[in-house]
Amino acid sequence: MGLLDFLFGNKTKKIQDFVERDAVILDVRSKGEYESGAIPGSKHIPLQQVGNNISEIKKWNKPVITCCASGMRSGSAAAILKSNGIEAMNGGGWSSLYQKL
């Protein structure tokens, strides 16, 4: 186990755990970014609208892996979801997350 795994946990293992439990991939980039390329089957709600869509996200009744371009916005989105009782994790940048799926 490397130092980063020790400090932050093994993200790949956590992603696999979420995927095995039928997690929803939530892309929080802008509409234009999402339309220029995204993980197939992912759902799209821009970060600014995540808070307004909590009841809809709760209806999914599944864990959520957030993603964006670099991991900054998805980190904010995951925090918003967690603070509203939704099991969520920051998957980071969508292209690197896609490679881990």
C-alpha positions in Angstrom: 0.0 0.0 0.0 1.5 3.3 -1.1 1.4 6.5 0.9 -1.4 8.0 -1.2 -3.5 4.8 -0.8 -2.9 5.1 3.0 -4.0 8.7 3.0 -6.9 8.6 0.6 -7.8 4.9 0.3 -7.6 2.9 -2.8 -9.9 4.8 -5.2 -10.0 2.0 -7.8 -11.2 -0.5 -5.2 -13.8 1.9 -4.0 -15.0 2.6 -7.6 -15.3 -1.2 -8.2 -17.3 -1.6 -5.0 -19.7 1.1 -6.1 -20.0 -0.3 -9.6 -20.7 -3.8 -8.2 -23.6 -2.2 -6.3 -25.0 -0.7 -9.5 -23.8 2.8 -8.9 -24.9 5.7 -11.1 -22.2 7.8 -12.8 -23.1 11.4 -12.4 -21.3 13.9 -14.7 -21.4 17.4 -13.3 -19.7 19.3 -16.1 -21.4 21.9 -18.3 -23.8 20.8 -21.0 -21.2 21.6 -23.7 -18.4 19.6 -22.0 -20.8 16.7 -21.5 -21.9 16.7 -25.1 -18.2 16.8 -26.3 -17.6 13.4 -24.7 -18.8 11.4 -21.7 -19.0 8.0 -20.1 -21.7 6.0 -21.9 -24.8 5.6 -19.7 -23.8 8.4 -17.3 -26.3 10.9 -16.1 -25.7 14.6 -16.5 -26.6 17.3 -14.0 -24.3 20.4 -14.0 -22.8 21.1 -10.6 -24.8 24.3 -10.2 -28.0 22.2 -10.4 -27.1 19.3 -8.2 -28.5 20.9 -5.0 -31.8 21.5 -6.8 -32.1 17.8 -7.9 -31.5 16.0 -4.6 -35.0 14.5 -4.5 -34.6 13.2 -8.1 -31.1 11.7 -7.3 -32.5 10.1 -4.1 -35.2 8.4 -6.3 -32.4 6.5 -8.1 -31.8 4.7 -4.8 -28.3 3.8 -5.8 -24.8 4.9 -4.8 -23.4 7.7 -7.0 -20.0 8.2 -8.5 -19.5 11.9 -9.5 -17.1 13.0 -12.3 -16.2 16.1 -14.1 -13.1 17.3 -16.1 -10.5 17.2 -13.4 -12.1 16.2 -10.1 -12.7 19.5 -8.5 -16.4 20.0 -9.4 -17.1 16.3 -8.8 -15.6 16.6 -5.3 -18.0 19.5 -4.6 -20.9 17.5 -6.0 -20.0 14.4 -3.9 -19.9 16.5 -0.8 -23.3 18.0 -1.6 -24.8 14.5 -2.1 -23.2 13.1 1.1 -24.5 16.1 3.1 -28.0 15.1 1.9 -27.8 11.5 2.9 -26.8 10.1 -0.5 -24.0 7.5 -0.7 -21.5 9.2 -3.1 -17.9 9.3 -4.0 -15.7 11.6 -6.1 -14.7 9.6 -9.2 -12.5 12.5 -10.4 -12.0 13.3 -14.1 -14.4 11.5 -16.4 -11.7 10.2 -18.8 -9.6 8.6 -16.0 -12.7 7.3 -14.3 -13.8 5.7 -17.6 -10.5 3.8 -17.8 -11.1 2.4 -14.3 -14.6 1.1 -15.1 
